[in-house]
Amino acid sequence: MSAGVANPARGEAALDLGGERLALRPSFGALVAAEQELGPLFDLVERAADGKLSLADLVALFWHCLVDRDALSREALGEAIVAVGLAKVTPVLKAILQQILAGK
């Protein structure tokens, strides 16, 4: 994994995974790609609010928002998320979902 610096002014969130920091940016292109895979974004937000967001959904959303996809594979991203625990990545998920709902 390579280090990434998140820029909150661009709507980015920092994801800390085992000493590595990755930047996630919910850009239009990233969100369209996530929506094509996961279904409507409003449904995704509702699943998250209801505590019904699957690990696969979380990893897919983060993968599509990952600024530097050359930093690691999607599987490695999922493994790193499991290694640090869902509690650690939940604030990042919240930040991404807020960007989806409120914009920049």
Secondary structure by P-SEA (a helix, b strand, c coil): cbbbbbccccbbbbbbcccbbbbbbbcaaaaaaaaaccccaaaaaaaaaaccccaaaaaaaaaaaccccccccaaaaaaaaaaaccccaaaaaaaaaaaaaccc
